[in-house]
Amino acid sequence: MTAFVEGPLLQSPLRWGMVGGGKGSQIGHSHRDAAQRDGLMQLVAGAFDIDAERGRSFGVSLGLDAGRCYPSYAAMFEAEAARSDGIQVVSIATPNSSHFAVCKAALQAGLHVVCEKPLTIRLEDAQELQALATARGVVLGVMYGYTGYEMVQQARAMVQGGELGAVRVVHMQFAHGYHSAEVESADPGTKWRVTPAISGPSYVIGDLATHCYQMGALVSGLQLESLSCVRRSFVASRAPLEDDAHVMLRYQGNAVGMLWASAINIGSAHGFKLRVVCEKGSIEWWDEQPNQLKVAFAGKPEMTYERGHGYLDPSARFERVGGGHPAGYFDAWANLYRRFALAMSPEPQARALLDGQWFPSAQDGVEGVRFMLRCVESADAGSQWVGFQ
């Protein structure tokens, strides 16, 4: 059992900085809450905003020294490298098109990195970052936050442990309805996501479907062989970026999959679901009810496994709060940041505390970018089947 240990796990928290995630950024708050939850990282510097004064003011409001609230990521990396107490880790919470340049500069500065997804908008760039992280001996994590939920680990253990038999079907969706109309005209956070120069070649495939693909791969353990994608811009002004996409998947072996990503699914609050059907049974997880996992075996009534109980796999029994109390989004993020920090710490006991736990790595980032680009390639070729590799 991976027990929750309260109190300091490290002698010194990792000195941590942020790029992006400034005032009004929901995702920035998510990073700050998660990274500092267990006292393993301490925010000491940031380049929070393209407006230098606004970024400085925001950093000061967080309690930072004004002198460590920088006008740009380049200025931060240079100044912090010259300090004996400079940052060791940086989180990148900026729009997609900037990820490569910021990540590369951070890795070249010898920093550990946690980057928002998609890691980059070009496959060769993602592969370059992975190689650079390996060469520098630093950790490059990608923030697939939903995989921090305990019941996702339970699903993974059951499927990959063979309890349900061979995988037959992987069904995934992340389909909400918040952008069924042209909301981006009054919402800057959506506007950049539907702007190709900033978002890259995709909207919901890169923003939503990559979460599905990554979680499906994590739980099933399957390697994707080929795919066929259809994408649509139902809000015409978003073209060529899609707000709805359907993907058919062929995995190595005999398994198949289906994926629906959408921002126009009216009536759905979030709609992120994973269902894996195997030869002996099935599992189903929904992010709006993340503390439960539906489990069925052939010929038996459907069951609901609950978070925090002793019958779960040890990998799923990481309890910030006991069973019956709902854990949620911020807890899932904190679980991943806990693993990032332990993997990044130079302290000898940190790796033992990590104890082989999984976290989304540079490889997950590379595969997410590959998936996004293969979907775009297929859709733009009339939904032609394309090889994944």
C-alpha positions in Angstrom: 0.0 0.0 0.0 1.2 3.5 -0.9 0.4 5.2 2.3 0.1 9.0 2.5 2.8 10.3 4.7 2.1 13.7 6.3 5.0 16.0 7.1 8.2 16.8 5.3 9.4 14.1 2.9 12.4 16.1 1.8 15.0 18.0 3.9 14.5 20.9 1.5 11.7 21.6 -0.9 12.6 22.1 -4.5 13.0 25.7 -5.5 10.3 26.2 -8.2 9.5 28.8 -10.8 6.6 29.3 -13.2 6.4 30.5 -16.8 2.8 31.7 -17.5 -0.1 31.0 -15.3 -0.6 34.6 -14.2 -3.6 36.6 -13.1 -6.9 35.0 -14.2 -5.3 31.7 -15.3 -7.2 28.8 -14.0 -4.6 26.3 -15.0 -1.9 28.4 -13.3 -3.8 28.2 -10.0 -4.0 24.4 -10.5 -0.3 24.1 -10.8 0.4 26.3 -7.8 -2.0 24.4 -5.6 -0.7 21.0 -6.6 3.0 21.7 -6.6 3.0 23.2 -3.1 0.3 20.9 -1.5 2.8 18.5 0.1 5.6 21.0 0.8 7.9 19.3 -1.8 8.2 22.5 -4.0 8.3 26.1 -3.0 7.5 28.9 -5.5 10.3 31.4 -5.5 10.3 33.0 -8.9 8.2 33.5 -12.0 7.7 35.0 -15.4 3.9 35.0 -15.2 2.8 37.3 -17.9 3.8 38.8 -21.3 3.1 42.2 -19.6 6.1 42.6 -17.3 4.4 45.0 -14.8 1.3 42.9 -14.6 3.4 39.8 -14.1 5.5 41.5 -11.4 2.4 42.7 -9.6 0.8 39.2 -9.7 4.0 37.6 -8.4 4.2 40.0 -5.5 0.6 39.3 -4.7 1.6 35.6 -4.3 4.3 36.7 -1.8 7.3 36.6 -4.1 10.2 39.0 -4.0 9.6 41.6 -6.7 13.2 41.1 -7.9 12.4 37.5 -8.7 9.3 38.3 -10.8 10.8 38.5 -14.3 9.7 40.1 -17.5 10.5 36.9 -19.6 11.4 33.3 -19.2 14.8 34.0 -20.7 15.5 36.7 -18.1 14.4 34.3 -15.3 16.6 31.4 -16.4 19.6 33.6 -16.8 19.2 35.4 -13.5 18.3 32.3 -11.5 21.2 30.4 -12.9 23.5 33.0 -11.3 22.0 32.6 -7.9 23.2 30.0 -5.3 19.5 29.6 -4.4 18.2 29.6 -8.0 15.2 27.6 -9.2 15.7 23.9 -9.7 12.3 23.2 -11.4 10.0 25.2 -13.7 6.4 24.6 -14.7 5.3 25.9 -18.1 1.6 27.0 -18.3 1.6 29.0 -21.6 -0.2 28.5 -24.9 0.8 25.6 -27.1 3.0 27.4 -29.6 5.4 28.6 -27.0 6.0 25.2 -25.3 9.0 24.1 -27.4 11.0 27.3 -27.0 10.4 27.6 -23.3 11.0 23.9 -22.6 14.2 23.9 -24.6 15.6 26.9 -22.8 14.7 25.4 -19.4 16.3 22.1 -20.2 19.4 23.8 -21.6 19.6 25.6 -18.2 19.7 22.3 -16.5 16.2 22.6 -15.0 13.6 20.0 -14.4 10.4 20.8 -16.2 6.7 20.2 -15.9 4.9 21.3 -19.1 1.3 21.6 -20.1 0.1 19.4 -22.9 0.4 19.1 -25.8 4.2 19.1 -25.2 4.7 20.8 -28.6 2.9 21.2 -31.9 5.5 19.4 -34.0 6.6 15.8 -33.4 10.3 16.5 -34.1 10.3 19.3 -31.5 8.8 16.9 -28.9 11.4 14.3 -29.7 14.2 16.9 -29.5 13.0 17.9 -26.0 12.9 14.3 -24.9 16.5 13.7 -26.1 17.7 16.9 -24.5 16.1 16.0 -21.1 17.8 12.6 -21.3 21.2 14.2 -22.2 21.0 16.7 -19.3 19.8 14.1 -16.8 16.7 16.0 -15.8 13.0 15.1 -15.6 10.6 16.4 -18.2 7.0 15.7 -17.0 3.9 16.5 -18.9 0.7 17.5 -17.0 -1.9 14.9 -17.9 -3.6 15.7 -14.6 -6.5 13.2 -14.8 -4.1 10.3 -14.4 -3.4 11.3 -10.8 -6.8 9.9 -9.7 -6.4 6.7 -7.6 -9.2 4.9 -9.4 -7.4 5.3 -12.7 -4.5 3.4 -11.1 -7.0 0.7 -10.0 -8.3 0.4 -13.6 -4.7 0.1 -14.9 -3.8 -2.6 -12.3 -6.9 -4.7 -13.2 -6.5 -4.5 -16.9 -2.7 -4.9 -17.2 -2.7 -7.5 -14.4 -4.9 -9.8 -16.5 -7.8 -9.9 -14.1 -10.2 -9.0 -16.9 -8.5 -11.0 -19.7 -7.3 -9.7 -23.0 -8.4 -6.2 -24.1 -10.9 -6.1 -26.9 -12.2 -2.6 -27.1 -11.0 0.8 -25.7 -13.7 3.5 -25.8 -12.8 7.0 -24.9 -14.5 10.4 -24.9 -13.9 13.9 -23.7 -17.0 15.8 -25.0 -18.3 18.9 -23.3 -20.7 21.5 -24.6 -19.3 24.8 -23.3 -18.1 26.0 -26.8 -21.2 25.1 -28.8 -21.4 28.8 -29.9 -18.7 31.3 -30.7 -17.8 32.0 -27.1 -14.2 32.9 -28.0 -15.2 36.4 -29.1 -15.5 37.3 -25.4 -13.2 34.7 -23.9 -9.4 35.1 -24.4 -8.7 31.7 -22.8 -10.7 30.1 -25.6 -9.6 32.5 -28.3 -6.0 31.3 -28.4 -7.2 27.7 -28.4 -8.9 28.2 -31.8 -6.2 30.3 -33.3 -3.9 28.1 -35.4 -0.8 30.2 -34.9 -1.0 29.7 -31.2 -2.9 26.4 -30.7 -1.2 24.5 -33.6 -3.0 22.4 -36.2 -5.9 21.3 -33.9 -8.3 22.4 -31.2 -10.2 19.6 -29.5 -7.8 16.8 -30.6 -4.8 18.5 -29.0 -6.8 20.0 -26.1 -9.1 17.1 -25.2 -8.4 13.9 -27.3 -4.8 13.7 -26.2 -6.0 13.3 -22.6 -8.2 10.4 -23.8 -5.4 8.8 -25.8 -2.9 9.0 -23.1 -5.2 7.6 -20.4 -6.4 4.8 -22.7 -2.7 3.8 -23.4 -1.9 4.0 -19.7 -4.8 1.8 -18.6 -4.8 -0.7 -21.5 -1.0 -1.0 -22.0 -1.7 -1.3 -25.8 0.4 0.1 -28.6 -1.6 2.0 -31.3 -1.0 0.7 -34.8 -3.2 2.9 -37.0 -6.1 5.3 -36.9 -8.8 7.1 -39.0 -10.2 10.5 -38.0 -13.0 12.8 -39.0 -13.0 16.3 -37.7 -15.5 19.2 -38.1 -15.7 22.9 -37.4 -19.3 23.3 -36.5 -18.7 26.9 -35.4 -17.5 28.0 -38.9 -15.2 30.7 -37.7 -12.9 28.1 -36.0 -12.0 26.5 -39.3 -9.6 24.9 -40.0 -9.4 24.0 -36.3 -12.1 21.4 -35.3 -14.5 21.6 -32.4 -15.6 18.0 -32.8 -13.6 14.9 -33.8 -14.2 11.1 -34.0 -11.3 8.7 -34.2 -11.3 4.9 -34.9 -8.3 3.1 -33.6 -6.5 -0.2 -34.4 -4.1 -1.5 -31.7 -1.3 -4.0 -32.2 -2.9 -7.4 -31.8 -6.7 -7.7 -32.1 -8.0 -4.8 -30.0 -9.8 -1.8 -31.5 -10.8 1.6 -30.1 -13.1 4.6 -30.5 -12.6 8.2 -29.4 -14.9 11.2 -29.4 -13.6 14.7 -28.5 -15.9 17.6 -28.7 -16.6 21.1 -27.4 -20.1 21.3 -28.8 -21.8 18.4 -26.9 -24.6 20.5 -25.4 -25.8 19.1 -22.0 -22.5 17.6 -21.1 -20.5 19.2 -18.3 -17.3 17.5 -19.0 -17.9 14.1 -20.4 -14.4 12.6 -19.9 -15.0 8.8 -19.8 -12.9 5.7 -20.4 -14.3 2.2 -20.9 -12.2 -0.8 -21.5 -13.9 -4.1 -22.6 -11.9 -7.3 -22.1 -12.7 -11.0 -22.7 -13.7 -11.6 -19.1 -15.1 -8.2 -18.0 -15.0 -4.5 -18.3 -14.1 -1.3 -16.4 -15.5 2.2 -16.8 -14.3 5.5 -15.2 -15.8 9.0 -15.5 -14.0 12.1 -14.3 -17.2 13.7 -12.9 -17.4 10.7 -10.5 -13.7 10.0 -10.1 -13.9 8.2 -6.8 -15.8 5.3 -8.4 -14.8 2.6 -10.9 -17.5 0.5 -12.5 -16.5 -3.1 -12.8 -18.3 -6.0 -14.5 -17.4 -9.6 -15.0 -19.2 -11.8 -17.5 -22.3 -13.4 -16.0 -22.1 -11.4 -12.7 -23.8 -8.1 -11.6 -22.1 -4.9 -12.2 -20.1 -3.6 -9.2 -18.8 -0.2 -8.1 -15.4 -0.1 -6.6 -14.9 2.9 -4.3 -11.8 4.9 -3.6 -10.1 4.4 -0.3 -10.9 0.7 0.5 -8.7 -2.2 1.3 -9.8 -4.4 -1.6 -8.1 -2.1 -4.1 -4.7 -2.7 -5.7 -1.9 -1.2 -3.6 -1.1 1.3 -6.4 -4.6 2.8 -5.9 -4.5 3.1 -2.1 -2.9 6.5 -1.8 -5.2 8.2 0.6 -5.1 11.9 1.3 -8.4 11.4 2.9 -10.2 8.2 4.0 -12.7 6.3 2.0 -16.1 7.8 1.7 -14.8 11.4 1.6 -14.6 12.7 -2.0 -11.2 13.4 -3.4 -11.1 15.5 -6.6 -9.3 17.4 -9.3 -6.8 19.2 -7.1 -5.9 16.0 -5.2 -5.2 14.2 -8.5 -2.9 17.0 -9.6 -1.2 17.0 -6.2 -0.6 13.3 -6.5 1.3 13.8 -9.8 3.3 16.8 -8.5 4.3 14.7 -5.5 5.7 12.1 -7.9 7.4 14.8 -10.1 9.0 16.3 -7.0 10.3 12.9 -5.7 11.7 12.1 -9.2 13.4 15.5 -9.5 14.8 15.7 -5.9 18.6 15.2 -5.5 18.0 13.8 -2.0 18.8 10.0 -1.8 15.6 9.0 0.0 13.4 10.6 -2.6 13.7 7.8 -5.1 12.9 5.2 -2.5 9.7 7.2 -1.6 8.8 7.3 -5.3 8.9 3.5 -5.2 8.3 2.9 -8.9 5.2 5.0 -9.1 4.2 6.1 -12.6 4.0 9.7 -13.7 3.4 11.2 -17.2 6.9 11.6 -18.8 8.5 13.1 -21.9 7.5 9.9 -23.7 3.9 10.5 -22.9 4.3 14.0 -24.3 5.9 12.7 -27.5 3.1 10.2 -28.0 0.5 12.8 -27.4 1.9 15.0 -30.1 2.2 12.1 -32.5 -1.5 11.2 -31.9 -2.6 14.8 -32.5 -0.7 15.0 -35.8 -1.7 11.6 -37.0 -5.4 12.5 -36.4 -5.0 15.8 -38.4 -3.2 13.9 -41.2 -6.0 11.4 -41.4 -8.8 13.9 -41.3 -7.3 16.1 -43.9 -6.8 13.2 -46.2 -10.5 12.3 -46.1 -10.3 10.1 -43.0 -7.8 7.8 -44.6 -6.3 5.2 -42.3 -2.7 6.2 -41.3 0.0 4.3 -39.5 0.6 5.6 -36.0 4.4 5.4 -36.0 
